[in-house]
């Protein structure tokens, strides 16, 4: 084989390999990920009563398994499933704090709700700590629900942190079709609103 023939064969082989390589490159796929936020109808803040409460809202405490970014579905009691195509658009703890804060501010007896990292020069009447037990979908034994549960502790910071109320909330179960993640988020949002009502009812009268 002459040098010219070998060169032509080389370039022909290179072209075939290049064509084969191009033919197996996968087509770009559309991102099918859906992002969700907890939300409820916007409440119009009420006109505060005379001498309204100033509250401190501590960071919501979540179980580690809920703090992964994906919406959680519990299966068969102890099995957890994460759907990477159904995700929270904000950290779940931040979304819970936002909803609770807005719900408290819609009450006429609440004037301000301060976030944790409380300013030293601002007196607070009560601090609120929320620990989440459940905030997820459930598919187990034919039981398909959105489930929410939490505990709340209210303390008086001006009285050496004395506990003035401690309550368990839920579990609240709302029927779910097992497929529509938007419905799960709507049900969880409604449950957080009910939690806000429960906190308001637990605040001591002055």
C-alpha positions in Angstrom: 0.0 0.0 0.0 1.4 3.4 -1.0 1.7 6.3 1.3 -1.1 8.1 -0.5 -3.4 5.0 -0.2 -2.6 4.7 3.6 -3.4 8.4 4.1 -6.7 8.1 2.3 -7.6 5.0 4.3 -6.7 6.8 7.6 -8.9 9.8 6.8 -11.8 7.5 5.7 -11.6 5.6 9.0 -11.4 8.8 11.0 -14.5 10.1 9.2 -16.4 6.9 9.9 -15.5 7.0 13.6 -16.5 10.6 13.8 -19.8 10.0 12.2 -20.4 7.0 14.5 -19.5 9.1 17.6 -21.9 11.9 16.5 -24.7 9.4 16.0 -24.7 8.2 19.6 -24.8 11.6 21.3 -28.2 11.7 23.1 -30.7 14.4 22.2 -31.0 17.0 24.9 -34.0 16.4 27.2 -36.3 19.0 28.7 -36.0 19.4 32.4 -39.2 17.9 33.9 -38.4 18.9 37.5 -41.3 20.7 39.2 -40.8 23.1 42.1 -43.3 23.8 44.8 -43.8 26.4 47.6 -46.0 26.3 50.6 -48.7 28.9 50.3 -52.1 30.0 51.4 -54.5 32.8 50.5 -52.8 36.1 51.3 -54.2 37.3 54.6 -54.7 41.0 55.1 -52.9 42.1 58.3 -55.4 43.2 60.9 -55.2 46.5 62.7 -53.4 45.6 65.9 -55.2 46.1 69.2 -53.7 48.5 71.8 -50.4 47.1 73.2 -50.1 44.1 70.7 -47.8 41.2 71.3 -44.3 41.1 70.0 -43.3 37.5 69.3 -40.0 35.8 68.5 -40.2 32.9 66.0 -37.3 30.5 66.3 -36.0 28.5 63.4 -38.3 25.6 62.7 -36.7 22.3 63.6 -37.0 19.5 61.0 -36.1 15.8 61.0 -33.1 15.3 58.8 -35.0 13.1 56.3 -37.3 16.0 55.5 -34.5 18.5 54.9 -33.3 17.1 51.5 -34.9 19.4 49.0 -37.3 16.8 47.5 -40.9 16.3 48.6 -41.0 13.1 50.7 -43.4 10.2 50.4 -43.5 7.6 53.2 -44.1 4.0 52.1 -44.8 1.0 54.3 -44.2 2.8 57.6 -40.4 3.1 57.7 -39.5 3.4 54.0 -39.0 6.9 52.6 -39.1 7.8 48.9 -37.6 11.0 47.4 -38.9 12.2 44.0 -36.2 14.3 42.4 -38.7 15.7 39.9 -40.9 17.1 42.7 -38.8 19.5 44.8 -39.3 22.4 47.2 -38.5 25.8 45.6 -37.1 27.0 49.0 -35.7 25.3 52.1 -38.7 23.6 53.7 -37.9 25.2 57.1 -37.9 28.7 55.6 -41.2 28.0 53.9 -42.8 26.9 57.2 -41.5 29.9 59.1 -42.8 32.2 56.4 -46.3 30.8 56.5 -46.5 30.7 60.3 -45.2 34.3 60.5 -47.7 35.6 58.0 -50.5 33.8 59.8 -49.5 35.3 63.2 -49.3 38.8 61.8 -52.8 38.5 60.4 -54.1 38.4 64.0 -55.0 41.8 65.6 -53.4 40.8 68.9 -49.9 40.4 67.2 -47.9 43.5 66.3 -44.6 42.1 65.3 -43.0 38.7 64.7 -39.2 38.7 64.9 -37.0 36.1 63.3 -34.3 34.2 65.3 -31.2 36.3 65.8 -33.4 38.6 67.9 -32.2 42.2 68.4 -31.1 43.0 71.9 -33.0 46.3 72.0 -36.4 44.8 71.2 -38.4 43.3 74.0 -40.4 40.2 73.2 -43.5 39.0 75.0 -43.1 35.3 73.9 -40.9 33.1 71.9 -42.3 30.3 69.8 -40.3 27.1 68.9 -41.8 24.7 66.4 -40.6 21.1 65.9 -41.9 19.3 62.8 -42.8 15.6 63.1 -44.4 15.0 59.7 -44.6 17.0 56.5 -45.0 14.6 53.7 -47.1 12.4 51.5 -48.0 8.9 52.5 -48.6 5.8 50.4 -48.9 2.8 52.7 -51.4 -0.1 52.8 -53.9 1.7 50.7 -53.7 4.8 52.8 -52.8 7.8 50.6 -52.7 11.1 52.5 -50.8 14.2 53.0 -49.7 14.2 56.7 -48.5 17.0 58.9 -47.7 17.0 62.6 -45.7 19.3 64.9 -45.1 20.3 68.5 -45.0 23.8 69.7 -43.4 25.4 72.8 -44.1 28.9 73.9 -41.7 30.6 76.4 -41.5 33.9 78.1 -38.0 35.3 77.4 -38.4 38.0 80.1 -39.0 35.4 82.7 -35.9 33.3 82.3 -37.4 31.4 79.4 -40.3 30.0 81.5 -42.5 27.6 79.4 -46.0 29.0 79.3 -47.5 26.5 76.8 -46.5 23.3 75.1 -48.8 21.7 72.6 -48.9 18.8 70.1 -50.5 19.5 66.8 -51.8 16.7 64.6 -51.1 14.4 62.9 -53.5 16.0 60.3 -54.2 13.6 57.4 -55.7 14.9 54.1 -56.8 12.5 51.4 -54.4 12.3 48.4 -54.6 10.5 45.1 -51.0 9.3 45.4 -49.8 11.1 42.3 -50.5 14.8 42.4 -47.7 16.5 44.3 -49.3 19.9 44.0 -52.3 18.5 46.0 -49.9 17.3 48.7 -48.4 20.8 48.9 -51.8 22.5 49.1 -52.9 20.1 51.9 -49.7 20.7 53.9 -50.1 24.5 53.4 -53.6 24.3 54.9 -52.3 22.3 57.8 -49.6 24.9 58.5 -52.3 27.6 58.5 -54.2 25.5 61.1 -51.0 25.3 63.1 -50.9 29.1 63.1 -54.4 29.2 64.5 -53.4 26.7 67.2 -50.4 28.9 68.2 -52.6 32.0 68.5 -55.1 30.1 70.7 -52.2 29.0 73.0 -50.8 32.5 73.5 -51.6 33.6 77.1 -54.0 36.5 77.5 -52.6 39.7 79.0 
